[in-house]
């Protein structure tokens, strides 16, 4: 699945829904990854939209 790039503006306001820490993009895996090492959940990016559902997050 190809992903549409996430804008820097969107990335600056998106936080992890679990711990409210900023996220970073993992381009190879098409994930937004929580920057908090204790949490470190990965959230899939589908068609340029981050899926921030805790039930679908990857550890």
FENURPE-V956787 format. One record per backbone hydrogen bond with DSSP energy under -0.5 kcal/mol. NH is the residue of the N-H (numbers start at 1). CO is the residue of the C=O. If there is no record, write none. Layout:
BEGIN
((NH/CO) (NH/CO))
END
This chain:
BEGIN
((11/7) (12/8) (13/9) (13/10) (14/10) (16/21) (20/16) (23/14) (24/33) (26/31) (27/25) (30/26) (31/26) (32/43) (33/24) (33/31) (34/41) (35/22) (37/35) (39/36) (40/36) (42/58) (43/32) (45/30) (46/44) (46/49) (47/45) (49/46) (50/48) (51/44) (52/50) (54/52) (56/53) (57/54) (58/42))
END
